Amino acid sequence: MNRARLNGLVIILLGAALLTVATYFAEVPKNPPGFFVDESSIAYNAHLISKSDGDEHGQKWPLFFRAFGEYKSPTYIYLLAGLYSLTGPSIAVARALSATLGMAAALVLGLVGAFSTRTLRDGQEGSRTDLELTIGLVVVLTALVTPWLFEMSRLVFEVSLLPLALALFLLAVLRAHYKRNWEWSDSALVAITLGVITYTYSVGRLLAPLLAFGLLLFGGRGGVGRWFRATFRTWLVYGVFLIPLLIFSRTHAGALGSRFGHVSYITATSSWADIAHRFVLSYVGSFNPVFWLVSGDPEPRHHVQTMGSLLAASVVLAAIGLVTVLARSRLRRDPWWRFVLYGLVVAPIPSSLTIDHFHTLRLVALPIFLLLLMVPALAWLLEAKSRLGRAIFALLLVCILVQGAVFRWQFHRASPQRWHNFDTFYREVFQTAIRISNRPIYLIDNHGAPGYVHAYWYATLGGMETGQFIVLPKEQRPPPGALVISTEWPCSDCQMILERASFRAYVQK
């Protein structure tokens, strides 16, 4: 494609990108409706850290946050705490943070896509900033409208930070790759981003070491010396970041693996053959085109199940890019593209160790590498001398924008029906209960339904002291006349005040 056409295309893409960015925060924080219990836990602990340096259990500056029998990763919570120190606690700020992280991930991924274009030049000299900018903008646009990434940017979950952390890691690796020799600063930057991945979400504790191991692929150019500089020094710095995690694991035996024990099929009685069989089935299922293009994650909290989690045109481009990399010997030998392929291969491993099928939060790295594989296909189509190549590019781009817009519309339409996925009615029950003068307020929860943290969070938003609440075990009954907010079912010997879904407020008889 000649320069004039590229410049015109850049203007169109830039306009589309600006429009998409401008609408990216639409309906924040109202869609999704309500606030899920994990979101309340994260937001409440972030508020406590911003005010007192301690979590809900009084632990000062915790490395991991204890909640509901598991430990939440710290990076997102501390980031939100920093915001709350300036703004005070609110759902809007928390949801806006996740949306900002999603948008930033798309922008950084666009930079990675643009800079990756330089590896495709076949020895051509001179600047190709027009082509790089075009490809970068296409990657940005695609990332912004991809359902998988968009939906994660709507949730106040730790994983909302992981796409940005992974994109920054890839940018650091690519930046170092273009240097003849990695300096200590390059190794440190790559190691820091690996550390961020490790402490951002539970799957990062396995994904980051896998990515660190993959840095060996950059040892082919420059011999043993390059291998030492590019890999060993990075591992050394990354190892320093792992020391707090190792100390925590030693002093809190089994804490970080408690959640994995509940969601994994690996048990003390599992045979190696059974583990391998289930792993292969889950791993292969991560690449199931039905999940990618038709249904998506079966968990409605993670995905509006009106279409797949990926856009059809971006999958087509990624497939063309994969074939291009495998077919061209120069690209097969290029350490960067070998690393992208390696990332695509290892991305499903953490999720494949769990019982859930196509769990998009644990598979979060997969769409990142798929979007990067679009780059060789985009370059091939944009540089095609035939009208057919340019027509195919235009058609795929239109399909990305149209399907992305359709998904946004479906996401908007689905909001009222998602009340049961995000504990929408708890706030109404809570506000009804606190109008009654009985104090203290007793909180009783069913196993696996930790509604108490909702009470603490909504009390915080309303300026109430959380000391007015007493958390009771399910087996212990409150005294007669006590005001109770509960997720327990059924309610015996009580005068019901308000019941919505699984939440209820009553006075104990």
C-alpha positions as MATLAB code, in Angstrom:
seq = 'MNRARLNGLVIILLGAALLTVATYFAEVPKNPPGFFVDESSIAYNAHLISKSDGDEHGQKWPLFFRAFGEYKSPTYIYLLAGLYSLTGPSIAVARALSATLGMAAALVLGLVGAFSTRTLRDGQEGSRTDLELTIGLVVVLTALVTPWLFEMSRLVFEVSLLPLALALFLLAVLRAHYKRNWEWSDSALVAITLGVITYTYSVGRLLAPLLAFGLLLFGGRGGVGRWFRATFRTWLVYGVFLIPLLIFSRTHAGALGSRFGHVSYITATSSWADIAHRFVLSYVGSFNPVFWLVSGDPEPRHHVQTMGSLLAASVVLAAIGLVTVLARSRLRRDPWWRFVLYGLVVAPIPSSLTIDHFHTLRLVALPIFLLLLMVPALAWLLEAKSRLGRAIFALLLVCILVQGAVFRWQFHRASPQRWHNFDTFYREVFQTAIRISNRPIYLIDNHGAPGYVHAYWYATLGGMETGQFIVLPKEQRPPPGALVISTEWPCSDCQMILERASFRAYVQK';
ca = [
       0.000    0.000    0.000;
       1.460    3.372   -1.002;
       2.192    6.139    1.499;
      -0.820    8.295    0.553;
      -3.243    5.446    1.136;
      -1.520    4.548    4.390;
      -1.754    8.131    5.613;
      -5.466    8.198    4.804;
      -5.949    4.893    6.590;
      -4.047    6.189    9.622;
      -6.438    9.141    9.868;
      -9.457    6.815    9.717;
      -7.998    4.440   12.291;
      -6.995    7.279   14.593;
     -10.508    8.693   14.459;
     -12.023    5.277   15.190;
      -9.576    4.757   18.064;
     -10.378    8.135   19.602;
     -14.109    7.430   19.343;
     -13.645    4.018   20.952;
     -11.554    5.481   23.766;
     -14.121    8.236   24.316;
     -16.876    5.639   24.805;
     -14.735    3.178   26.757;
     -15.956    4.496   30.114;
     -19.629    4.544   29.134;
     -21.867    3.115   31.890;
     -19.043    2.993   34.428;
     -19.793    2.161   37.230;
     -23.402    1.069   36.567;
     -22.651   -1.780   34.180;
     -22.216   -4.467   35.417;
     -24.964   -3.735   37.943;
     -24.338   -4.145   41.655;
     -21.004   -5.031   43.191;
     -19.881   -8.645   43.581;
     -18.601   -9.841   46.944;
     -14.990  -10.128   45.719;
     -15.220   -6.558   44.470;
     -16.446   -5.403   47.887;
     -13.596   -7.284   49.560;
     -10.973   -5.692   47.320;
     -12.459   -2.202   47.599;
     -12.943   -2.416   51.380;
      -9.386   -3.598   52.038;
      -8.012   -0.954   49.674;
      -9.894    1.678   51.697;
      -8.509    0.307   54.979;
      -4.966    0.356   53.604;
      -5.433    3.949   52.451;
      -6.517    4.991   55.953;
      -4.669    2.796   58.438;
      -2.046    0.752   56.564;
      -3.825   -2.430   57.717;
      -6.321   -4.854   56.166;
      -9.625   -6.054   57.615;
      -7.752   -8.437   59.917;
      -5.453   -5.727   61.247;
      -2.424   -6.953   59.312;
      -0.118   -4.037   58.526;
       0.976   -3.750   54.879;
       0.104   -7.375   54.020;
       1.878   -9.001   51.093;
      -1.290  -10.994   50.322;
      -4.786  -10.200   51.578;
      -6.686  -12.908   53.463;
     -10.312  -13.179   52.364;
     -12.889  -15.989   52.539;
     -10.338  -18.749   52.996;
      -8.062  -17.541   50.188;
      -5.427  -14.858   49.727;
      -5.854  -12.098   47.172;
      -2.870  -10.735   45.275;
      -1.684   -7.303   46.386;
      -0.837   -5.171   43.339;
      -4.334   -4.099   42.314;
      -5.412   -3.527   45.926;
      -2.468   -1.248   46.691;
      -3.020    0.624   43.437;
      -6.658    1.192   44.364;
      -5.607    2.171   47.893;
      -3.411    4.883   46.395;
      -6.417    6.257   44.529;
      -8.648    6.051   47.600;
      -6.106    8.074   49.584;
      -6.878   10.916   47.154;
     -10.581   10.380   46.417;
     -12.013    8.417   49.311;
     -13.822    5.099   48.865;
     -16.334    4.658   46.059;
     -17.516    2.087   43.567;
     -17.085    4.584   40.730;
     -13.369    5.057   41.399;
     -12.781    1.297   41.627;
     -14.627    0.518   38.414;
     -12.956    3.469   36.658;
      -9.550    2.118   37.705;
     -10.273   -1.226   36.037;
     -11.494    0.504   32.885;
      -8.381    2.694   32.815;
      -6.163   -0.370   33.181;
      -8.001   -2.053   30.297;
      -7.567    0.971   28.057;
      -3.885    1.283   29.017;
      -3.353   -2.402   28.221;
      -4.776   -1.857   24.723;
      -2.538    1.166   24.132;
       0.625   -0.611   25.309;
      -0.272   -3.687   23.275;
      -0.625   -1.391   20.275;
       2.935   -0.167   20.877;
       4.141   -3.760   21.028;
       2.331   -4.511   17.776;
       3.791   -1.434   16.085;
       7.362   -2.173   17.186;
       6.961   -5.850   16.261;
       6.507   -4.722   12.670;
      10.219   -3.915   12.527;
      11.041   -7.635   12.718;
       9.167   -8.231    9.436;
      11.252   -6.021    7.142;
      13.370   -8.711    5.475;
      16.447   -6.578    5.758;
      14.820   -3.443    4.302;
      16.425   -0.221    5.386;
      14.705    3.017    6.272;
      11.889    4.058    8.476;
       8.457    2.515    8.060;
       6.685    4.511   10.720;
       3.556    4.754    8.564;
       3.157    0.976    8.467;
       4.040    0.653   12.157;
       1.493    3.283   13.119;
      -1.219    1.659   11.031;
      -0.644   -1.787   12.516;
      -0.352   -0.365   16.015;
      -3.698    1.410   15.669;
      -5.394   -1.742   14.372;
      -4.081   -3.691   17.381;
      -5.252   -0.944   19.763;
      -8.721   -0.866   18.212;
      -9.024   -4.648   18.271;
      -7.933   -4.868   21.905;
     -10.407   -2.155   22.921;
     -13.402   -3.923   21.356;
     -12.453   -7.558   22.053;
     -15.100   -8.936   24.462;
     -12.543  -10.957   26.442;
     -10.453   -7.927   27.382;
     -13.333   -5.444   27.579;
     -15.284   -7.516   30.097;
     -12.292   -7.921   32.393;
     -11.897   -4.148   32.414;
     -15.392   -3.834   33.902;
     -14.586   -5.846   37.057;
     -12.901   -4.782   40.286;
     -10.809   -7.956   40.308;
      -7.043   -8.353   40.640;
      -6.923   -9.868   37.142;
      -7.990   -6.519   35.632;
      -4.360   -5.408   35.944;
      -2.831   -8.518   34.360;
      -3.319   -7.613   30.642;
      -1.464   -4.335   31.220;
       1.278   -6.065   33.223;
       1.739   -8.639   30.458;
       1.752   -5.968   27.743;
       4.416   -3.992   29.644;
       6.482   -7.164   29.993;
       6.290   -7.812   26.244;
       7.212   -4.205   25.523;
      10.248   -4.492   27.813;
      11.327   -7.749   26.152;
      10.895   -6.343   22.643;
      12.805   -3.190   23.569;
      15.693   -5.279   24.856;
      15.527   -7.573   21.824;
      16.319   -4.692   19.476;
      19.558   -4.077   21.318;
      22.657   -6.000   20.371;
      23.448   -6.606   24.023;
      21.101   -6.423   26.986;
      22.268   -4.092   29.718;
      21.575   -4.557   33.394;
      18.836   -1.941   33.033;
      17.145   -4.045   30.334;
      17.270   -7.164   32.474;
      15.972   -5.215   35.465;
      13.043   -3.791   33.489;
      12.043   -7.216   32.181;
      12.401   -8.698   35.678;
      10.291   -5.932   37.242;
       7.443   -6.595   34.829;
       7.714  -10.326   35.577;
       7.438   -9.420   39.248;
       4.306   -7.371   38.600;
       2.747  -10.345   36.778;
       3.655  -12.608   39.696;
       2.023  -10.409   42.336;
      -1.020   -9.351   40.284;
      -3.109  -12.523   40.062;
      -2.839  -16.138   41.191;
      -2.166  -17.508   37.689;
       0.731  -15.061   37.425;
       2.645  -17.081   40.014;
       2.922  -19.850   37.414;
       2.719  -17.806   34.220;
       5.596  -15.451   35.100;
       8.149  -18.264   35.711;
       7.049  -19.889   32.448;
       7.625  -16.607   30.608;
      10.966  -16.156   32.384;
      12.030  -19.608   31.192;
      11.021  -18.642   27.654;
      13.647  -15.879   27.662;
      16.120  -18.630   26.757;
      14.786  -18.255   23.224;
      16.682  -14.964   22.982;
      20.017  -16.685   23.455;
      20.465  -17.625   19.813;
      21.991  -14.342   18.682;
      25.297  -13.359   20.240;
      26.197  -16.804   21.580;
      26.764  -17.693   25.215;
      27.502  -14.109   26.190;
      24.099  -12.950   25.007;
      22.426  -15.856   26.764;
      24.113  -14.795   30.015;
      23.124  -11.162   29.653;
      19.599  -11.713   28.356;
      18.556  -14.571   30.595;
      20.703  -15.270   33.618;
      20.838  -11.670   34.818;
      17.078  -11.311   34.282;
      16.477  -14.474   36.300;
      18.760  -13.148   39.006;
      16.836   -9.885   39.370;
      13.492  -11.681   39.102;
      14.647  -14.064   41.819;
      15.039  -11.104   44.167;
      11.385  -10.223   43.578;
      10.398  -13.783   44.470;
      12.030  -13.658   47.908;
       9.034  -12.006   49.680;
       6.701  -14.575   48.108;
       8.915  -17.453   49.252;
       9.111  -16.047   52.772;
       5.337  -15.600   52.870;
       4.817  -19.177   51.652;
       7.135  -20.466   54.355;
       5.508  -18.489   57.169;
       1.952  -19.131   55.908;
       2.157  -22.785   54.947;
      -0.470  -23.741   52.369;
      -2.025  -20.256   52.263;
      -1.324  -19.467   48.625;
      -2.348  -22.937   47.513;
      -5.630  -23.066   49.419;
      -7.699  -21.681   46.547;
      -5.968  -23.969   44.052;
      -6.935  -26.938   46.231;
     -10.611  -26.053   45.775;
     -10.537  -25.409   42.018;
      -8.094  -28.083   40.848;
      -8.796  -31.660   39.844;
      -5.410  -32.697   41.245;
      -5.905  -34.494   44.554;
      -3.864  -36.816   46.752;
      -5.639  -39.811   45.186;
      -5.290  -38.689   41.544;
      -3.161  -40.913   39.342;
      -0.617  -39.418   36.977;
      -2.579  -40.869   34.041;
      -5.799  -39.215   35.201;
      -4.053  -35.871   35.772;
      -2.448  -36.000   32.327;
      -5.753  -36.929   30.690;
      -7.671  -34.093   32.308;
      -4.869  -31.628   31.647;
      -4.817  -32.450   27.920;
      -8.602  -32.153   27.657;
      -8.612  -28.798   29.432;
      -5.598  -27.512   27.505;
      -7.048  -28.438   24.114;
     -10.381  -26.965   25.178;
      -8.676  -23.603   25.643;
      -8.325  -23.470   21.844;
     -11.899  -24.605   21.180;
     -13.292  -22.337   18.434;
     -16.793  -22.711   19.899;
     -15.669  -20.949   23.094;
     -13.625  -18.420   21.131;
     -16.295  -17.470   18.587;
     -19.717  -18.655   19.770;
     -20.272  -19.013   23.526;
     -17.263  -17.753   25.482;
     -16.798  -18.341   29.199;
     -19.806  -20.233   30.634;
     -19.565  -18.160   33.853;
     -22.017  -15.263   33.281;
     -20.158  -13.046   35.727;
     -17.151  -13.089   33.411;
     -18.901  -13.005   30.056;
     -22.156  -11.844   28.496;
     -23.015  -15.001   26.608;
     -24.417  -13.454   23.465;
     -21.321  -14.183   21.363;
     -17.842  -15.615   21.785;
     -15.012  -14.061   23.758;
     -13.005  -13.210   20.627;
     -13.851  -11.388   17.412;
     -14.044  -13.583   14.330;
     -11.911  -11.279   12.157;
      -9.137  -11.062   14.756;
      -9.038  -14.864   14.970;
      -8.744  -15.052   11.184;
      -5.897  -12.527   11.244;
      -4.163  -14.398   14.069;
      -4.447  -17.649   12.103;
      -2.937  -15.980    9.020;
      -0.192  -14.524   11.208;
       0.544  -17.936   12.699;
       0.859  -19.496    9.241;
       3.066  -16.591    8.140;
       5.465  -17.046   11.049;
       5.661  -20.814   10.568;
       6.039  -20.581    6.780;
       8.807  -17.961    6.692;
      12.105  -19.377    7.881;
      13.443  -15.960    8.866;
      10.507  -15.396   11.195;
      10.786  -18.919   12.607;
      14.375  -18.116   13.535;
      13.568  -14.691   14.938;
      13.681  -14.910   18.765;
      10.791  -12.470   19.151;
       8.314  -14.465   17.102;
       9.500  -17.708   18.639;
       8.761  -16.135   22.015;
       5.270  -15.031   20.891;
       4.545  -18.603   19.770;
       5.954  -19.889   23.045;
       3.706  -17.491   24.956;
       0.683  -18.736   23.025;
       1.594  -22.326   23.933;
       2.163  -21.762   27.667;
      -0.688  -19.262   28.235;
      -3.350  -21.960   28.866;
      -1.220  -24.011   31.284;
      -2.349  -22.362   34.568;
      -6.031  -22.640   33.639;
      -5.593  -26.221   32.431;
      -4.771  -27.315   35.979;
      -8.252  -26.357   37.225;
     -11.706  -27.901   36.926;
     -13.344  -24.959   35.158;
     -13.770  -25.100   31.399;
     -12.571  -22.035   29.497;
     -12.153  -19.813   32.537;
     -11.362  -16.511   30.836;
      -9.768  -14.920   33.907;
      -7.211  -17.705   34.219;
      -6.723  -17.716   30.432;
      -6.114  -13.980   30.349;
      -2.712  -14.266   28.622;
      -4.132  -16.138   25.639;
      -5.856  -13.203   23.863;
      -2.752  -11.052   24.344;
      -0.574  -13.397   22.300;
      -3.352  -14.004   19.772;
      -3.649  -10.277   19.109;
       0.103  -10.024   18.578;
      -0.073  -12.786   15.983;
      -2.268  -10.451   13.939;
       0.798   -8.310   13.196;
       2.423  -10.498   10.471;
      -0.972  -10.887    8.780;
      -1.674   -7.159    8.888;
       1.756   -6.368    7.450;
       1.287   -8.905    4.682;
      -2.138   -7.539    3.726;
      -1.128   -3.880    3.970;
       1.943   -4.400    1.796;
       0.104   -6.548   -0.743;
       0.363   -5.140   -4.231;
      -2.925   -6.685   -5.328;
      -6.331   -5.160   -4.795;
      -7.489   -8.460   -3.307;
      -5.099   -8.156   -0.353;
      -6.211   -4.615    0.370;
      -9.863   -5.644    0.032;
      -9.384   -8.494    2.496;
      -7.729   -6.099    4.966;
     -10.592   -3.591    4.634;
     -13.206   -6.316    5.058;
     -11.546   -7.754    8.179;
     -11.142   -4.289    9.696;
     -14.812   -3.493    9.116;
     -15.773   -6.844   10.641;
     -13.708   -6.070   13.764;
     -15.344   -2.685   14.229;
     -18.885   -3.893   13.476;
     -18.710   -7.005   15.649;
     -17.057   -5.000   18.424;
     -19.862   -2.429   18.259;
     -22.490   -5.179   18.279;
     -20.916   -6.670   21.388;
     -20.886   -3.293   23.139;
     -24.612   -2.975   22.372;
     -25.255   -6.504   23.653;
     -23.243   -5.767   26.797;
     -25.439   -2.728   27.389;
     -28.667   -4.664   26.733;
     -27.673   -7.507   29.072;
     -27.059   -5.282   32.105;
     -30.524   -5.530   33.731;
     -30.498   -9.335   33.469;
     -27.177   -9.677   35.309;
     -28.457   -8.602   38.736;
     -28.039  -12.107   40.207;
     -24.381  -12.293   39.112;
     -23.270   -9.182   40.985;
     -25.134   -9.266   44.326;
     -27.223   -6.351   43.098;
     -29.891   -6.534   45.815;
     -27.560   -6.556   48.820;
     -27.392   -2.772   48.951;
     -31.202   -2.465   49.093;
     -31.407   -5.035   51.895;
     -28.601   -3.307   53.786;
     -30.092    0.169   53.506;
     -33.488   -1.115   54.619;
     -31.962   -2.834   57.641;
     -29.926    0.115   58.910;
     -33.058    2.280   59.098;
     -34.087    0.137   62.076;
     -32.565    1.348   65.330;
     -31.635   -2.075   66.741;
     -27.905   -2.279   67.417;
     -25.616   -4.108   67.031;
     -26.406   -5.616   63.639;
     -25.605   -9.304   63.409;
     -24.179  -10.756   60.193;
     -24.745  -14.453   59.484;
     -23.542  -16.063   56.265;
     -24.003  -19.368   54.584;
     -20.849  -21.278   53.715;
     -19.364  -19.830   50.537;
     -21.496  -16.660   50.724;
     -19.399  -14.136   52.684;
     -21.910  -11.297   52.699;
     -20.373   -9.750   55.817;
     -17.828   -7.857   53.689;
     -20.692   -6.263   51.765;
     -21.987   -4.883   55.066;
     -18.555   -3.471   55.941;
     -18.169   -1.943   52.488;
     -21.604   -0.337   52.266;
     -21.267    0.883   55.857;
     -17.993    2.521   54.839;
     -19.661    4.205   51.865;
     -22.416    5.460   54.189;
     -20.030    6.776   56.832;
     -21.069    4.166   59.432;
     -18.729    2.605   61.977;
     -18.141   -1.069   61.248;
     -17.958   -1.691   64.991;
     -21.771   -1.729   64.914;
     -21.640   -5.171   63.263;
     -21.043   -8.570   64.818;
     -20.204  -11.534   62.587;
     -21.757  -14.746   63.925;
     -20.976  -18.300   62.844;
     -23.882  -19.961   61.069;
     -24.302  -22.425   63.942;
     -24.699  -19.657   66.548;
     -28.035  -17.920   66.874;
     -28.395  -14.203   67.644;
     -30.257  -13.110   70.803;
     -34.019  -12.395   70.647;
     -34.790   -8.998   69.192;
     -31.497   -8.834   67.325;
     -31.370   -7.226   63.875;
     -29.775   -9.606   61.368;
     -28.506   -9.284   57.796;
     -27.901  -12.725   56.382;
     -27.155  -14.875   53.373;
     -28.315  -17.895   55.374;
     -31.301  -19.933   54.260;
     -33.849  -20.656   55.636;
     -34.662  -18.098   58.325;
     -36.182  -19.733   61.414;
     -38.010  -17.947   64.236;
     -37.623  -14.533   62.653;
     -39.639  -11.537   61.555;
     -38.662  -10.866   57.949;
     -38.025   -7.222   57.071;
     -36.861   -7.577   53.477;
     -35.766  -10.457   51.312;
     -34.134  -10.076   47.907;
     -32.595  -13.067   46.118;
     -30.222  -14.726   48.632;
     -30.042  -11.696   50.933;
     -32.395  -10.980   53.796;
     -32.823   -8.694   56.772;
     -34.894   -9.814   59.752;
     -35.399   -9.465   63.476;
     -34.731  -12.600   65.500;
     -37.726  -13.685   67.614;
];
